Amino acid sequence: MFSLRIAAVTLLSLLLWACSIDDQQPPSQIAITFYPPADSFPKFTAKSTTINQKRFFRAKQQSSTQRVEINQRADGQPPRVNGHAVGQNSTFLVEFTDSLNLELYSESGEFLYSTTLYSELSQKHLCLPSEPLNEYEMVVDLPVKAAQNKLEAHQFVAACRALNQRRSK
């Protein structure tokens, strides 16, 4: 009788342990590309001039702040300074479970906006504006990865800009 009780308690413990493993979700991974909305370009600047935006984003569940640097031209061509292609630090891979609260700040530390991302967006590439917008499309058909070179970084930003220019028309 005593060994039957031990076996029953052991079986119940194993069952509860197995259920707790099933409740834990694997981390979700997303790619986020920050892009400049069309109205963030200065009005009296030539469309071929490369503008530079510096931002910072922080995921509330993580303590570190990430630096964002976007170099873009209003005409959509690859950014160049003094005839040389310039890079950008605009695409990030982020892992989280359940949900993620992101906050975006200007270079001077001014809070711009926050957004919450949910696990349903796992394995998606998301576009987030570098300026606060009321409405924007977030999911873009791009691979879930960080850019490998300057051209690919520009292509990611350009795809996000194109997605949201179509939406605003």
BELSUL-V616656 format. One record per residue. N is the residue number from 1. RES is the residue in three letters. D_CENTER is the distance of its C-alpha to the mean C-alpha in Angstrom with 2 decimals. Layout:
# BELSUL-V616656
n->N res->RES d_center->D_CENTER
n->N res->RES d_center->D_CENTER
This chain:
# BELSUL-V616656
n->1 res->MET d_center->58.60
n->2 res->PHE d_center->56.79
n->3 res->SER d_center->54.90
n->4 res->LEU d_center->53.96
n->5 res->ARG d_center->52.28
n->6 res->ILE d_center->50.38
n->7 res->ALA d_center->49.29
n->8 res->ALA d_center->48.15
n->9 res->VAL d_center->46.19
n->10 res->THR d_center->44.62
n->11 res->LEU d_center->43.68
n->12 res->LEU d_center->42.20
n->13 res->SER d_center->40.21
n->14 res->LEU d_center->38.84
n->15 res->LEU d_center->37.91
n->16 res->LEU d_center->36.06
n->17 res->TRP d_center->34.25
n->18 res->ALA d_center->33.22
n->19 res->CYS d_center->31.91
n->20 res->SER d_center->29.81
n->21 res->ILE d_center->28.18
n->22 res->ASP d_center->27.35
n->23 res->ASP d_center->25.69
n->24 res->GLN d_center->23.13
n->25 res->GLN d_center->20.01
n->26 res->PRO d_center->18.45
n->27 res->PRO d_center->14.96
n->28 res->SER d_center->12.21
n->29 res->GLN d_center->9.80
n->30 res->ILE d_center->6.64
n->31 res->ALA d_center->5.08
n->32 res->ILE d_center->2.20
n->33 res->THR d_center->5.31
n->34 res->PHE d_center->6.95
n->35 res->TYR d_center->10.45
n->36 res->PRO d_center->13.78
n->37 res->PRO d_center->15.50
n->38 res->ALA d_center->19.07
n->39 res->ASP d_center->20.80
n->40 res->SER d_center->19.13
n->41 res->PHE d_center->21.46
n->42 res->PRO d_center->24.80
n->43 res->LYS d_center->27.53
n->44 res->PHE d_center->30.19
n->45 res->THR d_center->28.28
n->46 res->ALA d_center->29.13
n->47 res->LYS d_center->26.59
n->48 res->SER d_center->26.87
n->49 res->THR d_center->25.99
n->50 res->THR d_center->22.76
n->51 res->ILE d_center->21.02
n->52 res->ASN d_center->18.87
n->53 res->GLN d_center->16.28
n->54 res->LYS d_center->15.32
n->55 res->ARG d_center->12.87
n->56 res->PHE d_center->11.85
n->57 res->PHE d_center->9.27
n->58 res->ARG d_center->10.50
n->59 res->ALA d_center->9.94
n->60 res->LYS d_center->13.41
n->61 res->GLN d_center->14.26
n->62 res->GLN d_center->13.86
n->63 res->SER d_center->16.10
n->64 res->SER d_center->14.60
n->65 res->THR d_center->13.00
n->66 res->GLN d_center->10.87
n->67 res->ARG d_center->12.30
n->68 res->VAL d_center->10.70
n->69 res->GLU d_center->13.42
n->70 res->ILE d_center->13.60
n->71 res->ASN d_center->17.01
n->72 res->GLN d_center->17.96
n->73 res->ARG d_center->21.21
n->74 res->ALA d_center->22.07
n->75 res->ASP d_center->23.85
n->76 res->GLY d_center->20.83
n->77 res->GLN d_center->22.60
n->78 res->PRO d_center->21.16
n->79 res->PRO d_center->21.23
n->80 res->ARG d_center->24.37
n->81 res->VAL d_center->26.13
n->82 res->ASN d_center->29.84
n->83 res->GLY d_center->29.68
n->84 res->HIS d_center->27.13
n->85 res->ALA d_center->23.68
n->86 res->VAL d_center->21.02
n->87 res->GLY d_center->17.74
n->88 res->GLN d_center->14.40
n->89 res->ASN d_center->11.78
n->90 res->SER d_center->8.81
n->91 res->THR d_center->6.80
n->92 res->PHE d_center->5.83
n->93 res->LEU d_center->6.88
n->94 res->VAL d_center->6.85
n->95 res->GLU d_center->10.03
n->96 res->PHE d_center->11.48
n->97 res->THR d_center->14.52
n->98 res->ASP d_center->15.39
n->99 res->SER d_center->12.83
n->100 res->LEU d_center->10.31
n->101 res->ASN d_center->10.88
n->102 res->LEU d_center->8.54
n->103 res->GLU d_center->10.76
n->104 res->LEU d_center->10.65
n->105 res->TYR d_center->13.92
n->106 res->SER d_center->16.03
n->107 res->GLU d_center->17.73
n->108 res->SER d_center->20.67
n->109 res->GLY d_center->18.84
n->110 res->GLU d_center->19.14
n->111 res->PHE d_center->16.88
n->112 res->LEU d_center->15.20
n->113 res->TYR d_center->13.53
n->114 res->SER d_center->11.88
n->115 res->THR d_center->10.34
n->116 res->THR d_center->10.82
n->117 res->LEU d_center->9.10
n->118 res->TYR d_center->11.91
n->119 res->SER d_center->12.96
n->120 res->GLU d_center->14.01
n->121 res->LEU d_center->10.57
n->122 res->SER d_center->11.17
n->123 res->GLN d_center->11.32
n->124 res->LYS d_center->9.46
n->125 res->HIS d_center->7.35
n->126 res->LEU d_center->5.55
n->127 res->CYS d_center->6.61
n->128 res->LEU d_center->6.58
n->129 res->PRO d_center->9.97
n->130 res->SER d_center->11.23
n->131 res->GLU d_center->14.12
n->132 res->PRO d_center->14.76
n->133 res->LEU d_center->15.60
n->134 res->ASN d_center->17.53
n->135 res->GLU d_center->16.38
n->136 res->TYR d_center->13.85
n->137 res->GLU d_center->12.90
n->138 res->MET d_center->9.41
n->139 res->VAL d_center->10.15
n->140 res->VAL d_center->11.29
n->141 res->ASP d_center->13.70
n->142 res->LEU d_center->12.31
n->143 res->PRO d_center->12.57
n->144 res->VAL d_center->10.14
n->145 res->LYS d_center->10.59
n->146 res->ALA d_center->10.20
n->147 res->ALA d_center->12.60
n->148 res->GLN d_center->16.15
n->149 res->ASN d_center->17.82
n->150 res->LYS d_center->17.97
n->151 res->LEU d_center->18.75
n->152 res->GLU d_center->15.90
n->153 res->ALA d_center->13.41
n->154 res->HIS d_center->15.38
n->155 res->GLN d_center->15.40
n->156 res->PHE d_center->11.65
n->157 res->VAL d_center->11.74
n->158 res->ALA d_center->15.05
n->159 res->ALA d_center->13.98
n->160 res->CYS d_center->11.49
n->161 res->ARG d_center->14.42
n->162 res->ALA d_center->16.89
n->163 res->LEU d_center->15.27
n->164 res->ASN d_center->15.43
n->165 res->GLN d_center->18.79
n->166 res->ARG d_center->20.32
n->167 res->ARG d_center->19.28
n->168 res->SER d_center->20.90
n->169 res->LYS d_center->24.15
